[in-house]
Amino acid sequence: MHSDQNKEAIDDGEDIEIADDINQFPTGVGRKYSPVVAHDVNDSAVVEMTSIHPGSSSSFPKHELKKVKVGVQPNMASEEREESAANHNINGPQRESKLELFGFDSLVNILGLKSMTGDQIQAPSSPRDGEDVTITFEQPKPTADKSGTWMGVFMPCLQNILGIIYYIRFSWIVGMAGIGESLLLVVFCGSCTFLTTVSLSAIASNGAMKGGGPYYLIGRALGPEVGVSIGLCFFLGNAIAGAMYVLGAVETFLNAVPSAGIFRETITRVNGTDIAEPITSPSLHDLQIYGIVVSILLCFVVFGGVKMINRVAPAFLVPVLFSLLCIFVGIFSARHDRPAVGITGLNLESFKNNWGSSYQMTNNAGIPDPNGKIYWDFNALVGLFFPAVTGIMAGSNRSASLKDTQRSIPVGTLAATLTTTGLYLVSVLLFGAVSTRDKLLTDRLLSATVAWPLPAIVYVGIILSTLGAALQSLTGAPRLLAAIANDDILPVLNYFKVADGHEPHVATLFTAFICIGCVVIGNLDLVSPTSTMFYLVCYAGVNLSSFLLDLLDAPSWRPRWKFHHWGLSLVGALLCIVIMFLISWAFTIVSLALASLIYYYVSIKGKAGDWGDGFKSAYFQLALRSLRSLGANQVHPKNWYPIPLVFCRPWGKLPENVPCHPKLADFANCMKKKGRGMSIFVSIIDGDYHERAEDAKAACEQLSTYIEYKQCEGVAEIVVAPNMSEGFRGIVQTMGLGNLKPNIIVMRYPEIWRRENLTDIPATFVGIINDCIVANKAVVIVKGLDEWPNEYQRQYGTIDLYWIVRDGGLMLLLSQLLLTKDSFEGCKIQVFCIAEEDSDAEGLKADVKKFLYDLRMQAEVIVISMKSWEAQGEQQESVEAFSAAQQRVASYLEEMKEQARRDGTPLLADGKPVFVEEQQVEKFLYTTLKLNLMIQKYSRMAAVVLVSLPPPPFNHPASFYMEYMDLLVENVPRLLIVRGYHKDVVTLFT
C-alpha cells in the first residue's frame, strides 16, 4: 500500500518529508533502498532509491536514480544503521513478492486499517525527479494518556451519581415518602437508569467511539438532526447539573458553618408551632455569592485538562467513601437521643412508624408548614430524587479519553449504577429505622448528625462529593459541546471547535457562563428538576437508539455486550417519558419543545451528513418490504404513478458542466402530482467500462448535484456502453426493481439532426422507440424543450390533445398533471378526436364526453371528420416542406438501390434489410402533413399540444421515419408526442 501511494506521489511530482523510526521505514513494493554507510556518526547517510529489477511482475514506470538525504540520530551506530537498512533491503521485496497475485490492490496493513476506522492518515509521498529530500528519523510522538475502566468510567460515574441529593435530601425524602414508597422510588428511578445503561452498553460496544459520548451514539443511531438536538439538551443538563452540585456544596458549607453566612435566615415555627431550638437556613444571597466563587474556582481546575482532573478525582472520592463509612458506623452505634434529639437508634418501632408516607405542605426550605407554598407528593419527589441516579453518562462523555470504550463503558457504568442503587436501598431502610419522622423532616443533614465520630467528617464528604460531581459535569459538558461543533453540522457552533488533543477552552467558558447563571437562581429544588428533564431527554434518546438498532438488526449491529433486547430499550424509553410527566408536565413540554426547535433548526440550517443512522436502515427495510408487497403484478390504475426515465444524453452538445438539459428537470416535475413520485435521470457514456468507470462516477455525482439543484425528486444513473443504442437497450431492460421500474421514457426530440447533418441520429432515435415498444414502456418525446416554461412562467390558452389512438389514458392523465402546476393552472383542456365518417362524429363526441366525465376530467371535446381533414387548405410553407421531404425520400431510396446493385444485395438501411413501397411512403408523408396542418389550424394559441406518437413502420429506413416526424412537428413550437402502453393508467371506477 505504501508503494502505490509513493508511486502516485512521484508521478504527481509531490514533495515528501518523512519522520519515523528507522525500524518502521516503509520499503514500498517495487522499490529497494541501498544504504551507503557513513564514515562518521554525525555524517548523513545517503540512500539510493532505484527502480525494481526487470524480472519483477510489478511494472512501475522507471525513474532516474534519486538521492535522498537522511538525517540519522546521533546515538545510532553506523553498524546498526547498516544492519537495519540491509534487513529492509533483503526482507522487503521477498516478503512482498509472495503476494504478487493480488497486484496493486491495497493489502491489509496498519495504514489501511487505521483509514477504515476513520483516522486521518496522511499518505506518504515521494520526491520529484531530480530533487533531494531530507528525511529525519525520530522517535514517534507519544500519544495522550488514555484512561481505563476504573479511572475513566467507574470513578466519574460514581462521583456524578453519588452527589448532593443523597447527603442533604435523601433522609428528608424517606421522612416525606415513608420507607415503603422510598423503596419504590429508588427502584423506579434506578430501573430507568439501569435500562438506559444496558442500552448504552449495547451501542457503545458496537464499534469504536469518538468524542461526544451519548451525542455520538445517538447521532450515529438516529441521525445528525436528532443527535444534535438531544446532544445540546444533554449539554444544558450537564451545565445546569454543575450549578446544582455547586449550590449543594455551598448550602452544606453554610449549614455546617453558619457564621460564614453574610446574610442569615432563622426559622422558629414548624407546622405553625414554636420550636425550642431555632433552625438556621442559608440565605439566598449567600448561596449566590459563594456559588459564583466556587464555580469560578472549579472552572480553573477544568482548564487544566483531563490529566489534572484525573489526578484530583481521587482526592474528592476517597473522603466521600470515608464519610459513607462514618455514616453507617454512626447509624449502627446510635442510641436513644444520641447523638441528637430525635435519634432512636435502629429501632423496629421507628421502622414501623416511618413505613407510610406523610405528604404535606412545606416552605421553601423544606420545613413542614401548613401555610407553605410547596406541596410534596410522589411525583414531586421523583423530580427531586432522580438527579441522585443520574450521572451514568459521565464515563461516556469522556469517550475520547478512554483506552477501550467497548469494554470500559459497559463494565464501568453498570458497576457504578448497581453500586449506588444498592447503597440507596440499604440507606432507605437504615434512615427509616434510626430516627423519628419529625427528625427526618426537619434535619436535612441527618446524615451528618448521625455520623461517627464527628459531623464535620460528613460535611467534608458532602462538600467534596458535590464538588467532585460538579467537576465531572463541568468537564463532560464542554467536551460534549466541542464534539457537536467538530461534526460541523451547525455553523453557529463553529466557535466551539477544537483540534484533536486540545482542551475545549471556549466551550468551557460558555459552560461556566451557563453554570453561573443557574447558580444565581440560588434554589436547589428548582434547578434540580430542570437538569433532570434534560437528562431524561438524553436517556430516552439512548434507549430509542438501542431499540431502533436492535429491532432493525442490520448486519453491522454486532455489539460485544450481549445482554440487551429491543423490549428492554423500549421499556426504558417509556419509563423516561413517564418520569418526565410525573415530575412536571410543564417542564416536560418546555424541554421537548426546546429539543424540537433545535431539531427544526438543524434540519433547516444544518449541513447534511450521512452517518449510517438507524433511520436510513429503517427506510431501507421499509422500502424492501414495500417492494415485496407490491409484487411484480400489474399495478391497478388507481395506484398507478408515473415513474419517468429521463434520457439526459443530448442529441447535440450542452454547455460545459451542464450534465442535462435544464428544462428536462422542469418537465419531469410536471409529470408528478404535487411533486410526489420518482424520476430516474439516465445518461450514457460511450466507451469501454473499464476505461471510463471513473468518468461515469464523476458524471453521476455531477448529475445528482444538478438534480438536487433543480429541486427534482429523482436519482441519477450513468451507464457506460459501446454506443448509445446498446446502452439504452440495457437500461430499458434492467433499470428498476419489480413494480418500481420506470414506465415512461422521456427524451428530447432531435430537432438538430438535419441542421447539423448528424446522420447517425435517425437510426439511434428509431431504435430507442422500438426498444420502448418491445419493452412495453410508454414514450413522451418533447419538442421545443428550450421553450418549456419553468414554475414561475405562467401560461395561458389551452392544452390541446390530439387523441388518435388508444393509449390507456396516458395522454389524458398527462394533461391533468400539467394543470396541477402553477405554470399551467390557468389553461383549459381541448380534446380533438378524428371520426372516419361524418355520421360517427356526434356519437363519438358524446362517448368521449361521457368518458371524460366519468374520469372527473373537465375538457372541451372537438371531433374532426375525415371529410374536413381532406378539405382543409394547405399552406405554402407546408407544401414546400412536403415537397422537400418527398425529394429527400426519393434521393435516399435511389442511393439505397444503387448501393444494392453494386453489392448485389437486397435493399439495406442501417445494416438491415428493408422493404419500401413508394406509395405507402407517400401516404405516410401525406398523413403527417395533414395532421400538422390540423394542429396549426386549431392549436395556434395552445400553450402545449399533445399528439399520439406513430410507431416506426416495419422495414422502413430510419431516415424515412424521421421525415414523417419532421413533417408532423413542423412549425409547432411546443409539442409532446405521446405513446402509451398496454396498460390502463386511468379508471372510471372509484
N, C-alpha and C positions, 0 to 999 in steps of 0.2 A: 504493500500500500504506500509505503514511503516512496518507493521508486517511481510509482505512477505520478505521485504529486510532484516529485523532483523533476521528472521528465517534462511535465506540463509547465512547471515554472521555468525551466530552461528554455522551452520553446517560446514561452511568452516573454522571455527576457526580463524576469523579475530579480530583484536583489534578495539576498538571504543573509541573515545574521542569526547563527545558532548558538545557544548557550545551554549546555547539557553536560552531564557527567560523561567522561570518556568511555566508560563501560556501556553506556546506553546510546552511543553514537550510531545512527542508522546507517546500514550498509546497503542501500536500496537495491532492488532487483536490477540486474544489468549494469551495475557499477562496482568496481573494486578499488579499494584505497591502498596504495603502496606507500608506506611511510619512508621518509628519508630521515635517518636518525640524526638528531642534533649533536654537535660536538660539545656543547655546554648546556647545563641545565636551564640556564636563563635564556638560551637562544630559542628562537621559534622554529618549530618543526615545519616541514613542507610536505604536504600530501598531494600526490598526483592522482587526479581522477581521470580514468581512461574509459573509453567505450568498451562494451562487452566483447569478448572474443568472437570471431565469426562463427564458430561452431555452435554457439548457443541458439536456442529456439526463440529467445526474446529478441525481437528485431527493433531495437531502439535506433533512431537516427544517429549516425555517428557525429560526434562533436570533436573539435580540436582539443588537445590536451589543455587542461586548466590547472593552474597552480593556486591552491587555496592556503593562505597563511593561517596557521593555527597557533593561538597563544596558549601555552601549556602552563599548568600550575607549577610554581617553583618547587613544591615539595614532592614532586613526582619524578622519580629517577628515570634516566633515559632508557635503562634496560626494561623497566616496567612499561614505558610507552611503546617500546619496540615489540614487546611480547603481546601487549593489548592490541596493537594495530595488526600484528601478524595473525592473531586469533580471528579478528574481523575478516582479514583477507582470506583466510583459509576456510572458516566455517560458513561465512555468509553465503557465497554462491552455491556451495554444496547443499546447504540446507534448503535454499530456495529452489534449486533445480529439481527437487523431488516433487514439487507442486506445479511443474510446468503445464500439466494437463489443464489447469484452471486459467491459463493465460493471464490476462491483465485484470481479472476480477479482484476486487478488494478482499484480501484474505483477512480472517479473523485475527485481530491483534489489539493491543491496548488502545491505540489511537481510534480504531474503528468502534470498539466497544464503548469508549467514552463519548463518541459522537452519537451513538444510539441512545445514550442516557440524557442527551440534551446539552452536554457540556460543550462549550465553545472552544474547540481545539484549533489553533491556527496551524494550517498545513505547512510543513517545511517546504521552503522554496530553494531554488538553485541559482547560482550566479549566471550572469550573462556571459556570452562567449567573450573571452579575452579579458575578463575582469578579475581582479583579486578581491577576495572577501575574507575578512577577519572572523575567525571562529574561536570563541573563548570558552574553554571548558571550566565550568564552575559547579559547585555543589548546588543541587536544586533548592529552591527557596522552601523553607519549612512551612507547612500548611498550618492554619489556625487550629488550636487545640479544640478537640471535639469532646462533648460530654457523653457519659454513659447513662445507663438506666437510672442509677441511684441519684447522681448529682443533676442529671439533665431533665429527668421527668418526675421521679418519685418525690424528691425534696421540694421542687417548685409546686407540685400539686398539693402536697401535704401542707405547705405553708399557706397556699391560697385557700384551701378548704378549711383548715383549722384556724379560723380567724376570730374576729371580734365578736361575732354572734354567739359563739359558744361560751365565751367568758362573761359577757355582760348582759346577755339576753336569754341564755338558754334556761337558767333556773327560773327566770320570770315566766318564760313560756310554759314550763312544767306547772307552775302555780296557776296560770290562767287556763290552760287546756286540761290539766289533770294528767295523771300518769297514762291512763288508757289512750286518750286522744293524742298525747305527745308521742307515744309509741307509734300510733297510726300516722302521725305527721312525719316522723323520721322515716318510716318505711315508705310512705307515699312519695316524699321528695327524693329519698335515696333510690327508690326504684327508677325514677325518671333519669337520674344521673347515671345509674348503673346501666340501664338500657342504652343510654347515649354513649357510654364508654364502650359497650360492646360494638355498637355501630361504628364508633370512631376507630376501634381496634381493627375492624374488618377493612375499612377504607384505607387506613394508614399502612396496613400490611399488604396492600395490593400493588405496591410499587414504591420506587424511590420518591421521597418528598423533598421539595424545595422549601424555602422560607414562606411563612404565611399561615402555617398551622391549619385551623379549621377553614379559613378562607380558601386556601389552596385546595383542600379536599372538596369543599362544597362547589367551588368554581369549576373544578375539573369533572365533577359529577353532574351538576345541574346547569352548567353553562356560565359564561362570564357575567351576564346580567344578574342572575340570582346570586352568584358568588360575590360580586362587588356589593350588592345591596345588603346581603346578610353580613358580609365581612365588615362593612362600615358600621353596621349596627353593633356588631361584636366589639369593634374598636371603641365605640362610645361606651358600651357596657364595661369594658376594662378600665377606661379612663374614669368613669363615674365610680367604679368599684374602688379605684385608688383613693378617691375622695372619701368613700365610706370607711375605708380602713384608717385613713388619717384621722377622721373625726372620732372613730372608736378609740384610737390611741390617745388622742388629746382628752377625750371625755374621761378615760380611765385615769390619766395623769392628774386631772383636776379633781377627781373624786378621791384619789389617794393623797394628794397634797392640796387641800382646799386653800391654804394660804397663798398658793401660787396664782390664784384667780384675781384678776384685776377687778372684775365685777362679780358679785356673789348674789345668789338667789337662795332663799330659805323657805322650806315648806313645813308648816306647823300643823296642818289638818290633813287627815286621811279619812275618806268616806264621810266628810262632814264632822269628824270628831277630832278634838285636840289630842296631840300626842306628846308624850313626856319629853322625848328627845327630838328636836327639830332635824329635818332631813335637808342637807345642803345639796343643791343641784347646780351644776356648772351653768354659767351664763352663756347666752348665745354669742355675745361679743367676745368672750374668752375663747370659745370654740373657734370662732373665725380668725382671731389674731394668731393663736397658737397653731391652728391648722395651716394657715398660709406659710408660716415659718417652717413647719415640718415638711410641707410639700416641696418647698424650695430646696431644703437640705437633701431630701430624697432624690430630687432631680440631679443634683450634683453627683450623687453616687451612681445614678443611671448613666450619666455622661461618661463614667469611667469604663463602661463596656461590660460585656458578659463575663469576662475574666474576673473583674473586680467583684461583680455580683456573686459569682460562684464562690469567691473567697469569703465574702461577707455572709452568705446564706447560712453556713453552719453556726456562725456567731448568733444569728437570730433564732435558729431552730433548736439548738441544744438547750438554752434556757427555757424555751417553750415546753419541751418534753420534760424537763426537770420540774417545771411548775405543775404540769399534769400529774406527775408522780406525787408532788406535795398535796395536791387537791385530794387525790384518792386516799393517801395516808391520813389526811385530816378528816375525811369522811368516816373512815373506819375507826379512828380514835376519838371521834366527837362523843360528848356526853350531854346530859340534860342541861340546857342553858350554858353549855360550854362548847366553844369559846365565846358565844354571844347568846343573848336572849332570843328565843325562838328556835334555837337548835335543839333537837330532841335526840340526836344520835340515831343510828339505824334502828328504826322502831316500826313494828308492824302496824301499830295504831296510826302512826303518821302516814304509812303507806296506804292504809285503807281510806283515811280522811282525804288524802290528796289524789285518790284514783279518779274521781269525777272532775268535770270541768267547772269553772267559775268565771264565765264570761261576763264582763261588766264594763262600765264607763271608766275612763282614766283621763288624767290631764296630759299635757304634752310630755311630761317627764315619766309617764307610765305608772304613776301612783294612782290607786283606786280613788275615784271621786265621782259621786253621783251627778255633780254639775260639770263634769269633764266634757270635752268636746269629741273625744275619740271613743268609739265602741269597738271592742275586740271580739271577734268570733273566729271560727276555724279558718275561714277563708283569709281573713286578715293575718292570722298567724302564719299561714303558708307563705304569704308575701314577705313577712318578717324573717322567717326561718330559712327560706330557700337559699339566700346567699351563703348560708353555712355549709351547703353541699355543693356550691359552685366552685369553680377553680380547677375543674378536671381538664380544661384546655391549656393550663399553664405550661405543661410539658410540650404539647404540640405547637404552641405559639413559638417555641424556640427550636422548631424542627431543623432549621438551617444549621444549628449548632450541635446536632446530635450525630454520634458515630453511626448508629444503625436505627433509623426511625422505625423500620418494620418490626423490630423486636422491642425497642425501648418504650415506644408509646403504648402499645397494648399492656405490657407487663407492668410498667411503672404507673400508668394511670389507673388500672384496675386495682393494683395493690393499694394505692392511696385512697381510692374510693371505698374499698371494703374495710380498710383500717379505720377510717373516720366514721363510717356508718356504724361499725361495731362499737366504737367509742361513744357515739351519741346514744345508742340503745342502752348501753350499760349506765351511762350518765343519767338518763331519764329515771331509771329505777333507783339509783342511789340518791339523787337530789330529791325525789319524791318521798323517800323514806327517812331523810335526815333532818327535815325541817317542817315547821308548820306552814300552812298556806299563806298566812299573813307575812311571814318572814320571806317566803318565796316572792311575794308580790311587791314588797317594799324595799328589799335589799337586792339591787341589781348586781351587786358584786358579791353575791353569796359564795361564789367560787373562791374568792379571796378570803372571805370571812372564815370559812371552814378549813382553809389551808394550814398545813403544819410545816414548820413551826411558826412562821410569821406570814401575815397577809402580804407583806411587801414583796415576797418571792413571786406571788401570783401577779401583783401589779407589774413587776418587771416582765414576767412572762407574757402578760396581756399586751403590754406596750411593744415588746419585741415581736410578738406574734403578729400583731396588726401592722407594725412597720414592715415586717418581712413580707406579709401578704401585699401590702401597698407597693413594696419594692418590686415584687413579681408582676403585679398589674402594670406598673409604670415601665417595666422592662418589656413585657409582651406587647402592649398596645402600640408603641412606636414601630416595632418590627412588623407588626401586622399591617399598619398603615403604609410602611415603606414597601412591603411585599405587594400590596394592591397597586401602589404607584408604579412599581417596577414592571408590572404587567402591561403598562401603557394602554389601559382601557379607557381611562378618563383623563383627558388632557389637563383638567383643572387640578389634578393631583401631581402634576409633574414636579412641583416644588419639593415633594417629599421623596423623590427618587434618591437611591443611594447605591453606590457601586458595591460589588461583592467584597466582603471582608471589611467594610467600613461601617461605622456606627451611624444610625439614623438620627443625627443631631437635630435637624429641622423638625422631624416628626416628634422627637422627644419634647421639644419646646412647645409644639402645638398640643401634645398630650398634657403637659404641665399646665398650660393655659386652661384647658377644659377642667382638669382636676381642681385647680384653684378656684375656678368659677363655681364648681359644685360645693367646695368647702365653704365658700361664702354663705351658702344656704344655711349651713350650720345645724340642720335637722337630720340626724341619722335615720330616723324612722321614715323620712320622706325620700332620702337618697337611696336607701336600700331597695325599695320596690322598683325604682327606676332602672337601676343596674340589673335587677332580676329579670325585667322584661326583655332587655337586650340579650341577656344570657340565654333566655328561653327561646328567643327567635333563632339564635345560633344553634342551640341544641336541636330544635325542630328541623333546621336545615340539614344538620348532620344525619339525623335519623331518616329524613326523607331521601337523602343521597344514598344511604345504605339500602333503604327499601327499594329504590328505583334500580340500583345496580344489581341487587340480589334478585329482584323479580325478573329483570331482563336477562340476567345470566349470560352476558356476552362472552365470547371466547377469551377476552382479555381480563375477565373478572376471575382472578385466581388468588384470593387473599391467603396469606400464610396463617392468619388467625381463623381457625376452623369453626369456632363456637359462635356462629351467627345464623340468623334466619330472617327472611324478609318480614315475617309476622312480628318478631320482636322489635324490629325497627319501626314498623307501623304503630305498634302499641306505644313505643317510646315517643314518637311524634305526636300521637293523640294525647298522651299524658302532658306533654309540653303545652299543647294548646289549652287543655283543660285547666292546668295550673295557672296559665296566664289569665284566663277568665275568672278563676276563683280569686286571684289576688285583686284584680281590678279590671272591670270591663273597659273603663275609660282609658287606663294605661295601655291595655291591650290594643284598643282601636288606634291610639296615637302611635304606638310602636309599629304596628302593622302598616298603618298609613305612611309612616316615615320610610319603612322598607319598600313599600310600593312606589313612593315618589322617587326614591333612589333608583329603583328598577326601571321606572319610566324614563328617568333622566339618562341612565346608562344606555338604554335601548335607542334613545334619540341621538345623544351626543357621543356615546362611546364608540370606540373603534371595534370593528368586527374582529372576532377571533374564534378559531375553531380549535377547541381543546379536547375534542373527542368526548364531549359530555354525554351523560346518560340520555338526555332528551333526543340527541341525534340517533342513539341506538334505538330508542323507543319509536322514533319516526321510521327508522329503517324496518323494524319488525312490524310496525303497523302497516307500512307500505307492502311488505311481503304478504301479510295476512289479507290485506285488501286485494292484492293482485290475485292471490289464490281464490278468494271468494268471487272475484269477477269471472274466473274461469276463462276458457277460450271460446265460449259460445257467442253467438251473435248478440250484440247489445240491443236491448229494446229501444225503439225510437224515443221513448220518453226520457231515457237515460243517456242518449247519445250526446257526446261533446265533440266538437271539432278539435282534433289534435294535428295541427298543420306541421308538415315538414317543409320548412322554408329553405329553398335551394339558393344559397348565397353566391354560388360561383357565377361571376358575371360573364356575360357574352362578350364584353369588351374589357376595358381596363378601368379600374376605380382609382381615385386619388390615393396617394401613398398613405399608409397607416389607417386606411378605411377598409375593414375586412368584409363589409356587407353594404349593399345599397342602403342609404339612410332611410328611405321610405319603406323598405321591406318590413322593418320592425314596426313602423306605424300601421302598415296594412295587417300584419299579424295580430296586432292588438284589436283591430276592427273585427276580427273573426271570433272574439271572445265576448261573452256577456258579462259586463261589469268586471272585466279583467280576469275572470276565472278561467282556468284552463292552462294547458301547457303547449308551448311551441318548441320545436326542435330545429335549430338553425344548423344547416349542414353545408360544408364546402369540401371541395375535392382538390387535392394537390397531385399533379401528375408526377410520376417518377417511381422509383423503387422504394419500398417501405423501409428497408434497412438504411438507405442513404438519406431519406427525408423524414425519419421519425422525429428528430429534434425540431425540424421545421414545422412539422404538424403539431407538436406540443406547444410551440411558441404561438402558432396561428390560432390554436384552440384557446389559449389564455387571452389572446388579443380579442378574439370574437366574443368570449364570455364577458370581458370587460365592456365591450361595446354594447352587448345586450343589456347589461346592467345599467349602463349609462342611458340607454333608450327606455329604461323602466318597462321592459317587456319580460313577462314571466316565461322563461324558457331556458333551455340548455344548449350548449354548443358542442358540435361534433365535427372533427376533421378526419377525412379518410384519404389515405394515400393509395393511388391506383395507377395503372399504366396509362389510362386515359379517362376522360370524363364519362364516357358511356359505360365502361367497365365499373368504374367507381359507383355510379348511380345504380347500376343493376345490383351491386352488392348491398347498397344502402336500402333499396326498396324491399329486398328480401329479408334482411336481418335486423333492421332498426326496430327497437321497441321490444316489449315483452307482453305476451298474452293479448288482452284487450287494450293494452296501453300502447299498441303500435300506432304510428301515425296513419291517419285515414285520409288526409288531404295533402296533396303535393302542391306547393305554392312556388311559382317561379315567374320571372320576368319574361315578357315576350321579346325575342331577339330582333328588335327593330333595326339594328345597325348592320345586320349581316350582309345586305346587298350594298349599303352605302360604303362600308369598309372592305367589301369583297372578301368576307370571311366564308370561304366555300365549304369549310368543314362543319359549319353550324347546322345546316339543314338535316344532315344525317343524324347528328347528335340530338337535335331537338325532336325529330320524329322518333328516334329510338327511345328517348325518355318517355314520350307519350305512350308508345306501345308497351313499354315496361310497366307503366302505371295501369294500363288496361289489363294486362296479363295478371298483375299482382292485385287487381281489384281495388285500386286506390282512386279516390276522386282527384280531380285536377282543377286547379284555378290558376289561370295564366293572366298576368296583369299587364295590360298595355297602357302606356302613358304613366308609368310609375313615377317619373320625375314630377308630374303634376298632382300626385296624390296628396290630399290635404293632411296636415297634422291636426292635433286635437284643438288647436286654437284658431284654425281657419274654418269659419262657418260656411256651410254650403246651402244653397237654395235651389229650388227647382224640383226635379223628380229623380227617382231611382227606377229606371226602365228595365224590365225583364223581358227578353225575347225567348219565351219558353217554347222551344220547338220539340224537344224530345223529353221523354220521362227520365228524370234523374234522381228519383227518390225524394224529391222536395228540397234538394240541396240549394238550388238557386233561390227558392222562396225563403229558406232559413237564413241564407247569407244576407238577403235584403233586410230581414227583420233585425239581424245582428248589427247591420250598419246603422239602423235607426236608433239603436241604443247608445250610439256615440254622439258626443256633443257636436261634432263637426257635421253630422248628417241628420240630427234630430228635427231640423226644420223642413225636411224633404218629405214628399209623398211618393207612394209606390204605384207604378203603372205596369200591368202585366199584358204583354202582347202575345196573342196566340194566332196560329195560321190555320184556317179552315180550307180543306181541299175543295169543297162545294159551297156555293152561296147558301144553299138550304141548310147547311150544317152550322152556319155562323151563329144564329141565335141560340140554338141548343147548346153549342159549345160554350158560349158566353155564360149561359145560365148555370151550366155544370161547373165551370171554373169559379163563378161567384159563390155557389153553394160550397164548393170545396174550400175556398179561402175563408169563408165564414166559419166553417167547422174547425178550421185551423187557427181561429182567433186572429186572422190577419186582415188588416184593412188595406185594400188596394182597388184601384180602378182597372177594370178588365176591358181590353180593346182586342177585338177579333178582326183579323185581316184575311180576306178570302183570296184564293189563288187568282181570281179574275182581276182584282185590284192589284195584286202582286205583279201580274203580267202587264197591266195597263200603266203602271207608274212610269213617268218620264225619266229619261237617262240624262244626267248632267254631262257636260262636255268633258270635265275633268275625269269623271268616272269612265267615260268611253275611252279616253286616252290611256288610262291605267289598264283597262280591259284589253285594248289593242296591244299595249306593250307586253302584257302578260302572255297573250297569245303568241307573239313573236318570240319571246324568250322560251316558251314551251316548245315551239316548233324547232328553235335552234338547239335546245337540249336534246330533243328527240333525234334530230339529224346527226348530231355528234355521236349519240349512242349507237345509232345504226351504222355509221361509218366505222366506229371502233369495233363493232361486232363483225363487220365484213372483213376488216384487217386481221382480226384474231381468229376468225372462223368459229365464233361462239355465239350463243343467243344474246339477246339484249341484256346488258349488265348495268346496274347503277349502284354505286356504293359497294361494289363487290358482290352484289346479289342479283340473281335473275329477275327481270321484271317483264310484265306483260301489259302493254298500253293500248287501249282503244282510243283513238284520237277523238271520236265522237263523245266518249264518256268524259274525256278531259275537258272538252268544250262545255259539256253540260255542267260539270263541277265549277268551272270558272264562271259560267253564267249564273249559277245558283248563288255563289258567294257575292257576285256583283249585285244581284237583286236584293239580297239581304242587307248588304251595305247601303244601298240606296234607301231601303226602308228605314234603317237606323238613322240615316242623315235626315230623312224627311220628318220622322215623328219624334226624334230624340235630340233635336238640335239644342234644346235648353236643358237637357238632362245633366244632373250632377255626376252620375255614373251610369253606365249601361252594362247589363249582364246579358250574355248571349251563350247559347249552347255551343260546346266545342265539338266540331265534326271529327270523327276518328280518322286517322290516316288511311286512305284507301289501300286495300290489299294489292301488292305487286306494283304500286305506283312509285316512281322515284321520289326521294325526299324533297328534291328541288321543286317538283310539281306541287307537292302538298304546301310548301312554303308560298308558292304562287297563289294557291287558293286562300291561304290565311292572310297574305298581304292584301288581297282584294277585299277580304272581309273586314279588316281593321282600318282600311284606308279612310283618312280624314275623320276618324272618331277619336277625340282627344283622350278620353278616359274610359277604358273598356275592361271588363272582366269576362274572360272566356272560361266557361264552367262545364265540366263533365262530371256527372255523378257516378255512382257505382251501384252494384246490385243489392243495395240495402236502403230501406226507407229511413230517413232521418227525421221525419215528422210523422205525427199520428193524429187521427181525428178524435180519438177516444181519450177520456180523462184517465 
